């Protein structure tokens, strides 16, 4: 249920949903989906989250500026290619894993040279 609440806030007014729902969700093992800069900024305003699911293309510069780097431990890249610029991953010192959906046009082993050595790369279950 928490995962669903963290994933489907795009149908509501972002700031209100962030304050009344997202802020109150226990964060253990929940990926917080973001589809745009407004949602990403709302998470930033809540102090960030450790698990982020990128559900739409976002500008790498916006990711660098808006993610709270020390908080992010897991990134889930869902259904689109962000392979052209993964340099923003270097700005996440606590990052431990990058998950890809199986419709990604790149295999995890091909992504390996593009991400920091300590980061696990895998397909999402």
VOPAGU-2260 file (C-alpha; in pm, 1 decimal, decimal comma):
REM VOPAGU-2260
SITE   aa  ch    i         X         Y         Z
SITE  UNK   A    0       0,0       0,0       0,0
SITE  UNK   A    1     284,5     244,0      85,4
SITE  UNK   A    2     445,5     179,4    -253,7
SITE  UNK   A    3     119,7     261,3    -430,0
SITE  UNK   A    4      78,4     584,8    -234,1
SITE  UNK   A    5     439,5     679,3    -314,0
SITE  UNK   A    6     391,3     605,4    -684,1
SITE  UNK   A    7      56,7     758,1    -775,7
SITE  UNK   A    8      66,3    1112,2    -647,5
SITE  UNK   A    9      64,2    1260,4    -999,9
SITE  UNK   A   10    -317,1    1272,8    -996,5
SITE  UNK   A   11    -324,3    1516,2    -704,5
SITE  UNK   A   12    -200,3    1866,3    -627,3
SITE  UNK   A   13     168,6    1802,0    -569,8
SITE  UNK   A   14     245,5    2019,3    -266,8
SITE  UNK   A   15     -67,2    1914,9     -77,4
SITE  UNK   A   16     -13,2    1545,0    -151,0
SITE  UNK   A   17     353,7    1573,0     -53,8
SITE  UNK   A   18     269,6    1730,3     282,2
SITE  UNK   A   19     -35,8    1522,0     367,5
SITE  UNK   A   20      59,5    1180,5     228,3
SITE  UNK   A   21     421,8    1146,6     117,5
SITE  UNK   A   22     562,9    1312,3     431,0
SITE  UNK   A   23     378,9    1060,8     650,8
SITE  UNK   A   24     479,7     742,8     468,6
SITE  UNK   A   25     735,5     518,4     632,9
SITE  UNK   A   26    1026,9     509,9     391,9
SITE  UNK   A   27    1155,5     155,7     448,1
SITE  UNK   A   28    1194,8     -18,8     110,4
SITE  UNK   A   29     961,8     225,7     -69,9
SITE  UNK   A   30    1058,8     385,7    -400,0
SITE  UNK   A   31     916,2     737,0    -433,1
SITE  UNK   A   32     820,8     789,9    -796,7
SITE  UNK   A   33     885,0    1123,5    -963,5
SITE  UNK   A   34     757,7    1220,3   -1307,4
SITE  UNK   A   35     861,4    1583,9   -1318,5
SITE  UNK   A   36    1069,4    1852,8   -1154,6
SITE  UNK   A   37     777,7    1968,1    -937,6
SITE  UNK   A   38     751,1    1625,2    -771,6
SITE  UNK   A   39    1128,5    1603,9    -736,9
SITE  UNK   A   40    1134,4    1948,9    -574,3
SITE  UNK   A   41     852,9    1844,8    -338,3
SITE  UNK   A   42    1061,6    1547,3    -221,7
SITE  UNK   A   43    1356,2    1781,9    -178,9
SITE  UNK   A   44    1139,1    2003,2      40,4
SITE  UNK   A   45    1061,6    1700,7     258,7
SITE  UNK   A   46    1431,3    1631,6     311,0
SITE  UNK   A   47    1466,9    1389,8      20,8
SITE  UNK   A   48    1420,6    1015,0      14,2
SITE  UNK   A   49    1664,6     725,1      -5,0
SITE  UNK   A   50    1483,4     540,3    -284,3
SITE  UNK   A   51    1379,8     730,4    -596,1
SITE  UNK   A   52    1197,1     590,7    -899,2
SITE  UNK   A   53    1245,1     805,2   -1210,2
SITE  UNK   A   54     922,9     748,4   -1402,2
SITE  UNK   A   55     977,9    1006,9   -1675,0
SITE  UNK   A   56    1272,0    1178,9   -1841,6
SITE  UNK   A   57    1428,2    1443,0   -1618,5
SITE  UNK   A   58    1712,2    1675,4   -1702,0
SITE  UNK   A   59    2043,0    1550,3   -1554,4
SITE  UNK   A   60    2122,4    1902,7   -1428,4
SITE  UNK   A   61    1789,1    1913,4   -1245,0
SITE  UNK   A   62    1868,1    1575,7   -1088,8
SITE  UNK   A   63    2209,6    1699,9    -974,3
SITE  UNK   A   64    2057,5    2013,4    -822,6
SITE  UNK   A   65    1741,0    1870,0    -669,0
SITE  UNK   A   66    1824,7    1524,9    -534,0
SITE  UNK   A   67    1961,6    1537,0    -180,8
SITE  UNK   A   68    2282,4    1356,7    -265,8
SITE  UNK   A   69    2362,5    1211,7      75,0
SITE  UNK   A   70    2012,6    1061,8     112,3
SITE  UNK   A   71    1981,5     870,2    -215,0
SITE  UNK   A   72    2085,6     505,2    -189,3
SITE  UNK   A   73    1874,7     349,9    -467,5
SITE  UNK   A   74    1763,6     478,2    -808,5
SITE  UNK   A   75    1506,1     297,2   -1024,1
SITE  UNK   A   76    1510,7     408,8   -1389,2
SITE  UNK   A   77    1167,5     316,1   -1520,5
SITE  UNK   A   78    1089,4     274,5   -1886,4
SITE  UNK   A   79    1302,8     534,1   -2056,6
SITE  UNK   A   80    1663,9     591,1   -2144,9
SITE  UNK   A   81    1876,6     807,3   -1922,9
SITE  UNK   A   82    2193,2     650,7   -2055,6
SITE  UNK   A   83    2309,2     954,9   -2249,8
SITE  UNK   A   84    2422,9    1130,4   -1931,9
SITE  UNK   A   85    2475,9     925,8   -1618,4
SITE  UNK   A   86    2736,5    1161,5   -1479,2
SITE  UNK   A   87    2478,6    1281,9   -1226,9
SITE  UNK   A   88    2509,1     944,1   -1051,2
SITE  UNK   A   89    2862,4    1041,5    -948,4
SITE  UNK   A   90    2708,4    1317,0    -734,6
SITE  UNK   A   91    2533,7    1057,9    -513,9
SITE  UNK   A   92    2795,9     935,5    -265,1
SITE  UNK   A   93    2554,0     702,9     -82,2
SITE  UNK   A   94    2416,1     539,1    -397,7
SITE  UNK   A   95    2423,4     159,0    -375,0
SITE  UNK   A   96    2204,5      38,3    -661,3
SITE  UNK   A   97    2054,2     132,6    -994,8
SITE  UNK   A   98    1753,6     -68,2   -1109,8
SITE  UNK   A   99    1643,4     -77,1   -1472,5
SITE  UNK   A  100    1310,8    -194,4   -1610,3
SITE  UNK   A  101    1334,1    -475,9   -1859,4
SITE  UNK   A  102    1234,9    -247,7   -2146,6
SITE  UNK   A  103    1562,7     -56,9   -2117,5
SITE  UNK   A  104    1766,5     -79,5   -2437,9
SITE  UNK   A  105    2087,1    -141,1   -2243,9
SITE  UNK   A  106    2196,6    -444,0   -2046,5
SITE  UNK   A  107    2316,0    -394,5   -1687,8
SITE  UNK   A  108    2664,3    -515,1   -1780,4
SITE  UNK   A  109    2683,4    -249,7   -2054,9
SITE  UNK   A  110    2580,7      13,5   -1804,4
SITE  UNK   A  111    2858,2     -90,8   -1564,2
SITE  UNK   A  112    3127,4     142,2   -1708,5
SITE  UNK   A  113    2887,5     437,0   -1686,2
SITE  UNK   A  114    2816,4     416,0   -1311,9
SITE  UNK   A  115    3043,3     432,9   -1006,6
SITE  UNK   A  116    3220,3     103,1    -935,8
SITE  UNK   A  117    3055,3      47,9    -594,9
SITE  UNK   A  118    2701,1      68,2    -737,9
SITE  UNK   A  119    2507,0    -250,4    -813,8
SITE  UNK   A  120    2324,9    -247,4   -1149,6
SITE  UNK   A  121    2032,3    -484,7   -1203,8
SITE  UNK   A  122    1688,0    -521,5   -1355,1
SITE  UNK   A  123    1392,3    -441,5   -1132,4
SITE  UNK   A  124    1184,2    -740,7   -1024,9
